[in-house]
């Protein structure tokens, strides 16, 4: 990641952007378009949101398909589209927004709010990171108070959701920010892989060092 960041009292800026005017305020609906395409293709790849992996097949996640047999009323989404699950879950008190990246297409429950970037309106990877921040959660909180919860499902209409106000930089700065944050993701992934190898190595050593010696004097 580029270490030559410029810090202001409000936020960090990469070189080349610090002289640019402040971020622009836009409605979510100015940047994204809602997806309401029904599953007329009878696609059986029913997706669910995983905090770690994003939108994943229910079969892969639960080792079975937990959706109803009739999924014709589900929304059909494509790779790169986003889906918002309004259900509260661990680490996601205001629900989770994840992009579809593992499959070319799939279907999600009509309880989800699905949307995709309008052409030339933003950088998808930037918003993937943005939707994980408290900045966005704070905006959700304004329209979904504790008393509006119904068995963990936030009472948020699509109209309210797309009226959420965002402060966003230019597409060029979005791309720069996304690249920097994604490089950290790659580092975390590499470190986690190394950690798992070390754990496996330790387990093997334990089995050898702590096992009883057979035939020893």
Order of alpha helices (4+ residues) and beta strands (2+ residues): beta-beta-beta-alpha-beta-beta-beta-alpha-beta-beta-beta-beta-beta-alpha-alpha-alpha-beta-alpha
